[in-house]
Amino acid sequence: MKELILDYAKQDSEFEKSLESLKERYKTDDVSDEVVADVCGELFGNREFIQSVVEKKPNIFKKILNNIRKLAEKIKGTGANEYVNFIEKLQTM
């Protein structure tokens, strides 16, 4: 994921600024685990990023999507539909 995030930052100057801001917040010069976690939440709502992952690392995308599906299956009670809808939207994107 770190490699994908850095590649995407090279393509999108606004995202690169956001990434630098996160690195400052976490007081790191690197894309640490905390930065990756913050960024992933934002990027998986971004169609261009999803498409770049599908093109560059389709196996990684499939693993991520399958793990999200498994997590959604485990979720019980209210709000489960929200996660299922997210996964369906992610798959469509």
C-alpha positions in Angstrom: 0.0 0.0 0.0 2.8 2.4 0.8 4.2 2.1 -2.7 0.7 2.7 -4.2 0.2 5.7 -2.0 3.5 7.2 -3.0 2.9 6.6 -6.7 -0.5 8.2 -6.5 0.9 11.2 -4.7 3.3 11.8 -7.6 0.2 12.0 -9.9 -2.0 14.2 -7.8 -0.5 17.4 -6.3 -3.5 18.0 -3.9 -3.1 14.5 -2.5 0.6 15.0 -2.2 0.0 18.1 -0.1 -2.5 16.1 2.1 0.1 13.3 2.5 2.8 15.8 3.6 0.3 17.2 6.1 -0.3 13.8 7.6 3.4 13.1 7.8 3.8 16.3 9.7 0.9 15.4 12.0 2.6 12.1 12.8 6.0 13.7 13.0 7.6 11.4 10.4 9.4 11.7 7.2 8.1 8.4 6.0 4.7 7.0 5.2 4.3 5.1 8.4 1.6 2.6 9.3 -0.5 5.4 10.9 -0.2 7.5 7.7 -1.2 4.5 5.5 -4.2 3.8 7.7 -5.4 7.4 7.5 -4.8 7.6 3.8 -6.5 4.4 2.9 -9.8 5.6 4.3 -9.7 8.6 2.1 -8.3 6.9 -1.0 -10.8 4.0 -1.2 -13.5 6.6 -1.9 -11.5 8.0 -4.8 -12.3 6.4 -8.2 -8.9 7.4 -9.8 -6.9 5.8 -7.0 -9.0 2.6 -7.1 -8.5 2.4 -10.9 -4.7 2.9 -10.5 -4.6 0.0 -7.9 -6.6 -2.2 -10.3 -4.3 -1.4 -13.2 -0.9 -1.6 -11.3 -1.6 -4.2 -8.6 -4.8 -6.2 -9.4 -4.0 -9.0 -7.1 -3.6 -6.6 -4.2 -7.0 -5.0 -5.0 -8.7 -8.3 -5.1 -7.2 -9.2 -1.7 -8.4 -5.9 -0.2 -11.8 -6.3 -1.7 -12.1 -9.9 -0.4 -11.0 -8.9 3.1 -13.5 -6.1 3.1 -16.3 -8.5 2.1 -15.3 -10.9 4.8 -15.4 -8.1 7.4 -18.8 -7.0 6.2 -20.1 -10.6 6.6 -19.0 -10.6 10.2 -20.7 -7.3 11.0 -24.0 -7.8 12.7 -26.8 -5.5 13.9 -27.6 -2.0 12.6 -25.2 -0.4 10.2 -24.3 -3.6 8.5 -26.2 -2.5 5.4 -23.9 0.6 5.3 -20.8 -1.6 5.0 -22.5 -3.8 2.4 -23.4 -0.8 0.3 -19.8 0.5 0.6 -18.5 -2.8 -0.7 -20.9 -2.8 -3.6 -20.0 0.8 -4.5 -16.3 -0.1 -4.2 -16.7 -3.1 -6.5 -18.6 -0.9 -9.1 -15.9 1.8 -9.0 
